[in-house]
């Protein structure tokens, strides 16, 4: 399996989130053997929960599955650059590698604004790979917000 395969799985989860009226962000987490631990799309709106973005949901599910909050040697794939909350959770979970699609110019906390995932000030640093299927991820978000603005008029 490769990064494009797993990013496509995250994109599927983003589309599933969009189908329930959610912002289309998806994530998928695999272990060191390439086995899938969890897949989720954003659920902040349907769950009325600010702590239900895709990244947090996959961390929770994977931790429960293996019985440990430390997700050592795992890789997370997410369609959009994680926000500060999600980036911090990835560090706390000791995720080894983050692969994301499109940058988030407003809220991105991995590279765009804060560099949380590889900060020398924290006790864990995550390997970062950005731009995998970035155009597909970016278009998914742009189309969602374009439709939302059109319906708001």
Helices and strands as residue ranges (DSSP letters): H 3-19, E 26-30, E 36-41, H 44-47, H 54-66, E 75-80, H 84-92, E 97-102, G 116-118, E 127-130, H 134-152
